[in-house]
Amino acid sequence: QVQLIESGGGLVQAGGSLRLSCAASGRTFGSYVMGWFRQSPGKEREFVAAVSGSGGSTNYADSVKGRFTISRDNAKNTVYLQMNSLKPEDTAVYSCAAGRVLWSSHPRPSTYDFWGQGTQVTVSS
């Protein structure tokens, strides 16, 4: 069992930055692909970014490419999402997820085993 706790959300003006953190319990953190997803009211959960267990591979949704950076520190059991040049359309609840998934499957929420409760990100115009 893996417990995930997100932090770092908040209210920011358009063009600003936030850094989300997701702290994981357990001793096998490095064996999990970690993903960030977001969901806003009335919309389906959306893939944002993912990082492989070693940190050597990353992938981003087109909507955040060039603005967001995902990284992980396996010694600290933590994954990060650095969000720059934020836009109002980035407003959502952001959740991290962990799973022993094939890298080719990482954009699909259904393939992840564990989820955090989420942190709200609100970007004002």
N, C-alpha and C positions, 0 to 999 in steps of 0.2 A: 504494500500500500504506500502511495506517495501523497503527501499533502502539499498543496501549493498555496502560497499566500502572496498576493500582488500588493504593491504599494507604489506611490508616486503620482497617482492621478490628481486631477484638480482642474481649476479654471485658469485659462490662459488666453491672451489676445491672439488674434490671427497674426501669423508670422513668428510667434514665439516658440519656445521649446519646452519639452517635458521629458523626463527619463523615468520609465517604468521599470520596476524590479519585480522579480518573481522568485521567492525563496522556496526551495523544496526540501522536504524531509527525506531521510533514507540514505543508504550508503551506495546506491547504484545509479546515482544521478547521471553519470557519464554514459550510461547505456541507453538513455532516453533521447529521442528526438524531442525538441521543445518548440512549441508553436505559440504564436500570439494571434488571437482572433478578436474581432470586435462585433458588436451588435448594437444597433440603434433602434428606437421604437418603430415597430411596423415593418422592420426589415429582418431578413435572415442573417444568421451568423456568417461573418465574412472572414476569410483568411487574410492575414496581414503579413506575417513573416514566420519563417522557421529556420532553425539551426540544427545541424546534425549533432550526434553525441559528442564527437571530438571537437566540434566547432569549425571544422574544416569546410563545411558546405553551408551555404545560406541561400534563401530564396525569399522574394518579396512579391506582394501583389503589385500590379502595374500602378495602381493608384497611389502607392507610397514609395515606389522606387526612386532613389535619389534623395529622399527626405528622411526616411527612417533607417535605422541600423540596429540589427539584432546581434547580440553577442552573449557569451556565457562564460562563467568562471566556475569550472568544475570543482575547484578546491573550496569554493564557497557555496556550492550547490545553488547557484543563482543564475538566472537568465535576465538579460536587460533588453529594453527597447528604447533606444534614443530616438526621439521624435523632434525633428526640426521643421521650420517653415510650416507650422501647423495651419490648417484651414478649417473653417467652420464645418465642412463636411467630414472632418475627422472626428467630430463629436460622437461619442459612443461609450458603451461599457467595454473595456478591454479585459480579456481573460487570457491567462496562459494555460497551456495544456502540455501534458507529457505522455509519450507513448513509445512503445517499442514497435515502430512502424517502418515499413519500407520507405525509403526516401521518396520514391515515386508517388507515394500516397499521402505525403505530408500536408497538402492543401485541404484534405477532406476532414472536417471535424469528427466524423463518425469513426475515424481510425485511431483517435486518441483515447487513452485509458483513464486519465486523471485530469481534473480541471480545478482551477482556482475559482473563487467566488466573484472575481472581477473588480475592477476599479474604474470609476467614472472619469472620463476625460471630456471636458467641455471647452470648446474653442469659440470665443466671441468675435463677432465681426467689427 
